[in-house]
Amino acid sequence: MKEKAKAAGLGGVHLQLIKWGDYPINLSGVDGGAISVTPELVKTLGFDSLTHYQIVHFTNVSRDYLEIIPDMVKEWEETAARFGIAYYPHVSIGWDNSPRIVHSAKVRNNTPAAFAKALRQARNYVDAHPEQAPLITINSWNEWTETSYLQPDNVYGYGYLEAVKEVFVDQK
Protein backbone atom coordinates (compact mmCIF):
# COMPACT_ATOMS: atom_id res chain seq x y z
CA MET A 1 0.00 0.00 0.00
CA LYS A 2 2.80 2.43 0.90
CA GLU A 3 4.66 1.73 -2.37
CA LYS A 4 1.46 2.00 -4.43
CA ALA A 5 0.64 5.37 -2.88
CA LYS A 6 4.10 6.69 -3.74
CA ALA A 7 3.92 5.24 -7.25
CA ALA A 8 0.60 7.06 -7.71
CA GLY A 9 2.34 10.34 -6.95
CA LEU A 10 1.09 10.65 -3.38
CA GLY A 11 3.32 11.41 -0.44
CA GLY A 12 2.82 7.92 0.94
CA VAL A 13 0.73 6.41 3.68
CA HIS A 14 1.26 6.75 7.42
CA LEU A 15 -0.25 3.88 9.42
CA GLN A 16 -1.14 4.55 13.03
CA LEU A 17 -2.09 1.82 15.49
CA ILE A 18 -4.67 2.92 18.01
CA LYS A 19 -3.70 0.99 21.12
CA TRP A 20 -6.37 -0.57 23.27
CA GLY A 21 -4.44 -1.90 26.27
CA ASP A 22 -2.23 -4.96 26.04
CA TYR A 23 -4.93 -7.53 25.46
CA PRO A 24 -4.10 -10.58 23.37
CA ILE A 25 -5.52 -10.45 19.88
CA ASN A 26 -6.19 -13.16 17.36
CA LEU A 27 -4.86 -12.20 13.94
CA SER A 28 -6.19 -15.29 12.19
CA GLY A 29 -9.87 -14.40 12.54
CA VAL A 30 -10.62 -17.84 13.97
CA ASP A 31 -10.47 -19.24 17.49
CA GLY A 32 -7.12 -20.11 18.99
CA GLY A 33 -3.63 -18.79 18.50
CA ALA A 34 -4.02 -15.52 20.41
CA ILE A 35 -1.12 -13.15 19.86
CA SER A 36 -0.53 -10.03 21.92
CA VAL A 37 0.35 -6.70 20.38
CA THR A 38 4.13 -6.55 20.71
CA PRO A 39 6.66 -4.08 19.32
CA GLU A 40 7.82 -6.77 16.89
CA LEU A 41 4.28 -7.34 15.60
CA VAL A 42 3.67 -3.61 15.20
CA LYS A 43 6.88 -3.27 13.14
CA THR A 44 6.11 -6.39 11.09
CA LEU A 45 2.69 -4.99 10.19
CA GLY A 46 4.32 -1.71 9.14
CA PHE A 47 2.81 0.74 11.58
CA ASP A 48 4.53 4.12 11.69
CA SER A 49 3.09 5.43 14.96
CA LEU A 50 0.86 4.71 17.94
CA THR A 51 -1.75 6.46 20.03
CA HIS A 52 -4.44 5.29 22.45
CA TYR A 53 -8.20 5.06 22.06
CA GLN A 54 -9.28 5.84 25.63
CA ILE A 55 -7.71 6.21 29.09
CA VAL A 56 -10.03 3.57 30.56
CA HIS A 57 -7.93 0.96 28.72
CA PHE A 58 -4.79 1.59 30.75
CA THR A 59 -5.71 3.12 34.11
CA ASN A 60 -8.31 3.09 36.85
CA VAL A 61 -10.66 5.92 35.89
CA SER A 62 -12.91 5.77 38.96
CA ARG A 63 -11.26 8.80 40.51
CA ASP A 64 -10.66 12.49 40.04
CA TYR A 65 -9.50 13.56 36.55
CA LEU A 66 -6.51 15.44 37.98
CA GLU A 67 -5.32 12.19 39.60
CA ILE A 68 -5.48 10.45 36.21
CA ILE A 69 -3.32 12.96 34.32
CA PRO A 70 0.02 11.62 35.67
CA ASP A 71 -1.04 8.12 34.55
CA MET A 72 -1.67 9.48 31.04
CA VAL A 73 1.78 11.06 30.86
CA LYS A 74 3.43 7.90 32.21
CA GLU A 75 1.60 5.75 29.65
CA TRP A 76 2.70 8.01 26.77
CA GLU A 77 6.35 7.75 27.80
CA GLU A 78 6.23 4.00 28.48
CA THR A 79 4.45 3.22 25.21
CA ALA A 80 6.90 5.30 23.18
CA ALA A 81 9.88 3.60 24.88
CA ARG A 82 8.42 0.10 24.56
CA PHE A 83 7.44 0.27 20.89
CA GLY A 84 10.27 2.39 19.54
CA ILE A 85 8.14 4.27 17.01
CA ALA A 86 6.46 7.66 17.15
CA TYR A 87 3.83 7.94 19.86
CA TYR A 88 1.23 10.69 19.65
CA PRO A 89 -0.31 11.51 23.02
CA HIS A 90 -3.96 10.80 23.64
CA VAL A 91 -6.13 12.96 25.86
CA SER A 92 -9.61 11.95 26.89
CA ILE A 93 -12.37 14.25 28.07
CA GLY A 94 -13.46 11.60 30.55
CA TRP A 95 -15.26 8.30 30.91
CA ASP A 96 -18.65 7.24 32.22
CA ASN A 97 -20.50 4.59 30.29
CA SER A 98 -23.24 4.18 32.92
CA PRO A 99 -25.86 5.31 30.37
CA ARG A 100 -25.45 1.86 28.80
CA ILE A 101 -23.76 -0.28 31.51
CA VAL A 102 -25.09 -0.48 35.07
CA HIS A 103 -21.84 -1.10 36.98
CA SER A 104 -19.49 1.30 35.30
CA ALA A 105 -16.29 3.15 36.03
CA LYS A 106 -16.62 6.92 36.09
CA VAL A 107 -14.13 9.78 35.94
CA ARG A 108 -14.95 12.47 38.47
CA ASN A 109 -14.42 16.21 38.02
CA ASN A 110 -13.57 16.02 34.33
CA THR A 111 -14.14 19.73 33.95
CA PRO A 112 -12.91 21.84 31.03
CA ALA A 113 -10.21 23.26 33.35
CA ALA A 114 -8.95 19.75 34.21
CA PHE A 115 -9.10 18.78 30.52
CA ALA A 116 -7.03 21.90 29.68
CA LYS A 117 -4.41 20.76 32.19
CA ALA A 118 -4.18 17.38 30.42
CA LEU A 119 -3.93 19.13 27.05
CA ARG A 120 -1.02 21.21 28.39
CA GLN A 121 0.75 18.00 29.40
CA ALA A 122 0.16 16.62 25.89
CA ARG A 123 1.52 19.84 24.37
CA ASN A 124 4.59 19.53 26.60
CA TYR A 125 5.07 15.94 25.38
CA VAL A 126 4.79 17.05 21.74
CA ASP A 127 7.19 19.94 22.33
CA ALA A 128 9.70 17.49 23.85
CA HIS A 129 9.56 15.36 20.65
CA PRO A 130 10.30 17.84 17.84
CA GLU A 131 11.31 15.00 15.50
CA GLN A 132 7.63 13.97 15.31
CA ALA A 133 4.66 15.71 13.78
CA PRO A 134 2.86 17.88 16.38
CA LEU A 135 -0.15 15.57 16.67
CA ILE A 136 -2.39 14.90 19.67
CA THR A 137 -5.46 12.68 19.64
CA ILE A 138 -8.55 13.57 21.64
CA ASN A 139 -11.35 11.18 22.55
CA SER A 140 -13.78 12.25 21.27
CA TRP A 141 -16.11 14.52 19.35
CA ASN A 142 -19.39 12.79 20.20
CA GLU A 143 -19.13 9.77 22.55
CA TRP A 144 -22.25 10.79 24.46
CA THR A 145 -22.87 7.32 25.91
CA GLU A 146 -19.37 7.34 27.41
CA THR A 147 -19.55 10.96 28.60
CA SER A 148 -16.47 11.72 26.53
CA TYR A 149 -17.26 14.43 23.99
CA LEU A 150 -16.01 17.81 22.83
CA GLN A 151 -19.38 18.94 21.53
CA PRO A 152 -21.12 21.71 23.47
CA ASP A 153 -23.54 20.55 26.13
CA ASN A 154 -25.90 21.99 28.73
CA VAL A 155 -23.38 21.56 31.60
CA TYR A 156 -20.20 23.27 30.32
CA GLY A 157 -21.45 24.83 27.09
CA TYR A 158 -18.44 25.27 24.81
CA GLY A 159 -16.04 24.69 27.72
CA TYR A 160 -14.12 21.73 26.28
CA LEU A 161 -13.72 23.44 22.92
CA GLU A 162 -12.63 26.61 24.69
CA ALA A 163 -10.03 24.55 26.58
CA VAL A 164 -8.58 23.35 23.26
CA LYS A 165 -8.48 26.94 22.02
CA GLU A 166 -6.90 28.18 25.25
CA VAL A 167 -4.09 25.61 25.17
CA PHE A 168 -3.32 25.55 21.45
CA VAL A 169 -4.39 28.92 20.10
CA ASP A 170 -4.13 31.38 22.97
CA GLN A 171 -0.92 29.69 24.31
CA LYS A 172 -1.59 30.69 27.93
C-alpha positions in Angstrom: 0.0 0.0 0.0 2.8 2.4 0.9 4.7 1.7 -2.4 1.5 2.0 -4.4 0.6 5.4 -2.9 4.1 6.7 -3.7 3.9 5.2 -7.3 0.6 7.1 -7.7 2.3 10.3 -6.9 1.1 10.7 -3.4 3.3 11.4 -0.4 2.8 7.9 0.9 0.7 6.4 3.7 1.3 6.7 7.4 -0.3 3.9 9.4 -1.1 4.5 13.0 -2.1 1.8 15.5 -4.7 2.9 18.0 -3.7 1.0 21.1 -6.4 -0.6 23.3 -4.4 -1.9 26.3 -2.2 -5.0 26.0 -4.9 -7.5 25.5 -4.1 -10.6 23.4 -5.5 -10.5 19.9 -6.2 -13.2 17.4 -4.9 -12.2 13.9 -6.2 -15.3 12.2 -9.9 -14.4 12.5 -10.6 -17.8 14.0 -10.5 -19.2 17.5 -7.1 -20.1 19.0 -3.6 -18.8 18.5 -4.0 -15.5 20.4 -1.1 -13.2 19.9 -0.5 -10.0 21.9 0.3 -6.7 20.4 4.1 -6.6 20.7 6.7 -4.1 19.3 7.8 -6.8 16.9 4.3 -7.3 15.6 3.7 -3.6 15.2 6.9 -3.3 13.1 6.1 -6.4 11.1 2.7 -5.0 10.2 4.3 -1.7 9.1 2.8 0.7 11.6 4.5 4.1 11.7 3.1 5.4 15.0 0.9 4.7 17.9 -1.8 6.5 20.0 -4.4 5.3 22.5 -8.2 5.1 22.1 -9.3 5.8 25.6 -7.7 6.2 29.1 -10.0 3.6 30.6 -7.9 1.0 28.7 -4.8 1.6 30.8 -5.7 3.1 34.1 -8.3 3.1 36.9 -10.7 5.9 35.9 -12.9 5.8 39.0 -11.3 8.8 40.5 -10.7 12.5 40.0 -9.5 13.6 36.5 -6.5 15.4 38.0 -5.3 12.2 39.6 -5.5 10.4 36.2 -3.3 13.0 34.3 0.0 11.6 35.7 -1.0 8.1 34.5 -1.7 9.5 31.0 1.8 11.1 30.9 3.4 7.9 32.2 1.6 5.7 29.6 2.7 8.0 26.8 6.3 7.7 27.8 6.2 4.0 28.5 4.5 3.2 25.2 6.9 5.3 23.2 9.9 3.6 24.9 8.4 0.1 24.6 7.4 0.3 20.9 10.3 2.4 19.5 8.1 4.3 17.0 6.5 7.7 17.2 3.8 7.9 19.9 1.2 10.7 19.7 -0.3 11.5 23.0 -4.0 10.8 23.6 -6.1 13.0 25.9 -9.6 12.0 26.9 -12.4 14.3 28.1 -13.5 11.6 30.6 -15.3 8.3 30.9 -18.7 7.2 32.2 -20.5 4.6 30.3 -23.2 4.2 32.9 -25.9 5.3 30.4 -25.4 1.9 28.8 -23.8 -0.3 31.5 -25.1 -0.5 35.1 -21.8 -1.1 37.0 -19.5 1.3 35.3 -16.3 3.2 36.0 -16.6 6.9 36.1 -14.1 9.8 35.9 -14.9 12.5 38.5 -14.4 16.2 38.0 -13.6 16.0 34.3 -14.1 19.7 33.9 -12.9 21.8 31.0 -10.2 23.3 33.3 -9.0 19.8 34.2 -9.1 18.8 30.5 -7.0 21.9 29.7 -4.4 20.8 32.2 -4.2 17.4 30.4 -3.9 19.1 27.1 -1.0 21.2 28.4 0.7 18.0 29.4 0.2 16.6 25.9 1.5 19.8 24.4 4.6 19.5 26.6 5.1 15.9 25.4 4.8 17.0 21.7 7.2 19.9 22.3 9.7 17.5 23.9 9.6 15.4 20.7 10.3 17.8 17.8 11.3 15.0 15.5 7.6 14.0 15.3 4.7 15.7 13.8 2.9 17.9 16.4 -0.1 15.6 16.7 -2.4 14.9 19.7 -5.5 12.7 19.6 -8.6 13.6 21.6 -11.3 11.2 22.5 -13.8 12.2 21.3 -16.1 14.5 19.3 -19.4 12.8 20.2 -19.1 9.8 22.5 -22.3 10.8 24.5 -22.9 7.3 25.9 -19.4 7.3 27.4 -19.5 11.0 28.6 -16.5 11.7 26.5 -17.3 14.4 24.0 -16.0 17.8 22.8 -19.4 18.9 21.5 -21.1 21.7 23.5 -23.5 20.5 26.1 -25.9 22.0 28.7 -23.4 21.6 31.6 -20.2 23.3 30.3 -21.4 24.8 27.1 -18.4 25.3 24.8 -16.0 24.7 27.7 -14.1 21.7 26.3 -13.7 23.4 22.9 -12.6 26.6 24.7 -10.0 24.6 26.6 -8.6 23.3 23.3 -8.5 26.9 22.0 -6.9 28.2 25.3 -4.1 25.6 25.2 -3.3 25.5 21.5 -4.4 28.9 20.1 -4.1 31.4 23.0 -0.9 29.7 24.3 -1.6 30.7 27.9 
